[in-house]
Amino acid sequence: METTSNQTPPKTWLVESILVTLFCCLPFGIAGIVNAAKVESKFQSGDIQGSNEAAANAKKWTTIGFWGGLAIAVIYIIISVIIYLGKFR
């Protein structure tokens, strides 16, 4: 294991994961939160590689949740507009 004395911990993605959970996509956001919670503890225990992997996983699930939630919202808006415009025919 590498020493943590002169290194900074990787980005945890915790805030972003919480926001994705609240506003975009619950399952992917929760996966992001779980991985984000592991980053700091693994880093403090000296597991630099594990900390980096947890950060990468947190980023992956947070990003998937954000873009997935955004795509679903756009599709919902498009379908709503089509249905609304269809009422006038």
Contacts in CASP RR format, 6 or more apart in sequence:
PFRMAT RR
TARGET T0000
AUTHOR 0000-0000-0000
METHOD contacts of the structure
MODEL  1
METTSNQTPPKTWLVESILVTLFCCLPFGIAGIVNAAKVESKFQSGDIQG
SNEAAANAKKWTTIGFWGGLAIAVIYIIISVIIYLGKFR
1 46 0 8 1.000
1 47 0 8 1.000
1 48 0 8 1.000
2 46 0 8 1.000
2 48 0 8 1.000
2 49 0 8 1.000
3 46 0 8 1.000
4 43 0 8 1.000
4 44 0 8 1.000
4 46 0 8 1.000
4 48 0 8 1.000
7 48 0 8 1.000
9 39 0 8 1.000
9 40 0 8 1.000
9 43 0 8 1.000
9 44 0 8 1.000
9 51 0 8 1.000
10 39 0 8 1.000
10 43 0 8 1.000
10 51 0 8 1.000
10 52 0 8 1.000
10 55 0 8 1.000
11 39 0 8 1.000
11 55 0 8 1.000
11 59 0 8 1.000
12 36 0 8 1.000
12 37 0 8 1.000
12 39 0 8 1.000
12 40 0 8 1.000
12 55 0 8 1.000
12 58 0 8 1.000
13 32 0 8 1.000
13 35 0 8 1.000
13 36 0 8 1.000
13 39 0 8 1.000
13 55 0 8 1.000
13 58 0 8 1.000
13 59 0 8 1.000
13 62 0 8 1.000
14 33 0 8 1.000
14 36 0 8 1.000
14 37 0 8 1.000
14 39 0 8 1.000
14 58 0 8 1.000
16 62 0 8 1.000
16 66 0 8 1.000
17 29 0 8 1.000
17 32 0 8 1.000
17 33 0 8 1.000
17 35 0 8 1.000
17 36 0 8 1.000
17 58 0 8 1.000
17 61 0 8 1.000
17 62 0 8 1.000
18 29 0 8 1.000
18 33 0 8 1.000
20 28 0 8 1.000
20 29 0 8 1.000
20 32 0 8 1.000
20 62 0 8 1.000
20 65 0 8 1.000
20 66 0 8 1.000
21 29 0 8 1.000
21 30 0 8 1.000
21 32 0 8 1.000
21 33 0 8 1.000
24 65 0 8 1.000
24 66 0 8 1.000
24 68 0 8 1.000
24 69 0 8 1.000
24 70 0 8 1.000
25 64 0 8 1.000
25 65 0 8 1.000
25 66 0 8 1.000
25 68 0 8 1.000
25 69 0 8 1.000
25 72 0 8 1.000
28 61 0 8 1.000
28 62 0 8 1.000
28 64 0 8 1.000
28 65 0 8 1.000
28 68 0 8 1.000
29 61 0 8 1.000
29 62 0 8 1.000
29 65 0 8 1.000
31 57 0 8 1.000
31 61 0 8 1.000
32 57 0 8 1.000
32 58 0 8 1.000
32 61 0 8 1.000
32 62 0 8 1.000
33 58 0 8 1.000
35 54 0 8 1.000
35 55 0 8 1.000
35 57 0 8 1.000
35 58 0 8 1.000
35 61 0 8 1.000
36 54 0 8 1.000
36 55 0 8 1.000
36 58 0 8 1.000
36 62 0 8 1.000
38 50 0 8 1.000
38 51 0 8 1.000
38 54 0 8 1.000
38 58 0 8 1.000
39 51 0 8 1.000
39 54 0 8 1.000
39 55 0 8 1.000
39 58 0 8 1.000
40 51 0 8 1.000
42 50 0 8 1.000
42 51 0 8 1.000
42 54 0 8 1.000
43 51 0 8 1.000
END
